[in-house]
Every structure is written in C-alpha cells, then in structure tokens.
Amino acid sequence: MSTTRHLVNRQRRLATVAAAERAATAAPPRPRTGRGPDPEKPDAAPDDAVTEDENEEEPEEDGPEEDGPGAQKTPARRRPRPSLPAVLCVLTLLLGAVAAWAFTSAASLRDDPSRQNTALTDISRTSEVKGQITEAVGAVFSYDYASPAKAETAVTKYLTGKAVQQHEDMLAEVRAQAPKQKLVLTTTVTDSGVEMLDGDRARLLIYADQRNTRTGTSEETTYAAAMFSVDAVRKGGSWRISAIDTFTR
C-alpha cells in the first residue's frame, strides 16, 4: 500500500510541475502577495497529495528550482520616462536663465568704468596726454625769483578748474620767500603713467625730483622727491591739469 501511494503522489507532483511550467510559459509570473503558496515554486505539493499516514516519510523528489532552466524570472521594472512637454519646459527655463545672465553681464561690462579706460588700447592718445602733462608739471612746479611772470604764464597755460587754487596754495610759501632768499625751484618729472583715459578726461600718476636752490648770502641746494597724481582734461586741442592730489589729508 505504501508503495502504491508513493507512486500516486509522485505522478501528482509531476503533473503539478508540468502544469506550473506551462502556466509560467504562457503568462508572466504574478508577484507574491504573502498569501498562499509561491507560484514560482512548482515543487509545492497540493493539499490532497498529503499521505494518509502523516508519520510516514516519503522519498524526496528533485523538482526544478527557481534559478533552474525551467524557472521564469520576473522582468526588471523600468523607470517611467519624462514626457516630451516636461523636457521642453525644463530646457526653456534653462535657456531663459542663461539669456538673462548673459544680458546682465553684458550690461555690467558696458557700465563698468574700467571697461571705458582706453589707456592701454589708444596708444597715440595715451602718449599725447603723457607728454603734455609731463611738460605742464615741470612748468607750473618750477619757480624763479628773477622771473615770476614766467610762472604766472605757465599757470594760465597749463592749469584749469580747481587746480588753479590748489597750485596757488601749494606754492604760496615759495613765492613769499623767493625774493628774500633768491630762491630757484626746479621740478623735473622722472616718470609718469596714465591710470585712466576716457575720451577727453585722464588721470596720471607723477614721479618727480625737485631741486631747491637758495642763492642769497650763501648758495644752498636741497633735493626732494615727490609723488602725486593729476586729473587732466583736453581743451582747445591740448591737455590741461584740472586737479592735483598729493595724497595728504
């Protein structure tokens, strides 16, 4: 009897395995829900295949495993792709942001004063203002007690605006002491550089040596170095000093 039951159970299990393989081939496996037997394990025996004698051990049958040739693997889930309108909307926003940034950058470059400085690009104009202002500084900051009219002529020719009053304040003591001490002041520009050049306006940094000679009772000469900056404007075809900055407060 026991052998007959074993044969019957074996045939039932084989039939169950064959039916599971056909079902797996015809339709994709269903995901497990946690209820009932696993459909991907065809070796699970139905309830009616249990022998009447629960204590009797039955021989184990080698059935197909999940990763065997007959097993059906669950296809990987694909991520949903974004729709075309959504992609186009994102691209439009990005292009708009880039365009706004480019417009703002261009406007800031146009409004930046440093971008209007042509001191390094307009070589001829830079050389012109440098030469004329160098001559002007040497003329207005030199004074000879024997010919004060020469100094006044230089002021009229090379100075304009508030530079006139600034120059008068700076050389007031020299003019007062010049007749008594027979003073001769000579200023020589040793180097200069154009910091800014914008049309008819410019700013220059000046390096100069000054020699002060007193020819009164005994001749005495002193030397001094000076550094200052000047603002210049172009009027009537020539450059004139419009402001003087000695970097003192």
Buried (B, 14 or more C-beta within 10 A) or exposed (E): EEEEBBEEBBEBBEEBBEEBBEEBEEEEBEEEEEEEEEBBEBBBBEEEBEBEEEEEEBEEEEBBEBEEEBBBEEEEEEEEEEEEEEEEEEEEEEEEEEEEEEEEEEEEEEEEEEEEBBBEEBEEBBEBBBEBBBBBBBBBBBBBBEEEEEBEEBBEBBBBEEBBEBBEEBBEEBBEEBEEBBBBBBBEBEEBEBEBBEEEBBBBBBEBEBBBBBBEEEEEEEEEEBEBBBBBBBEEEBBBBBBBEEEEE
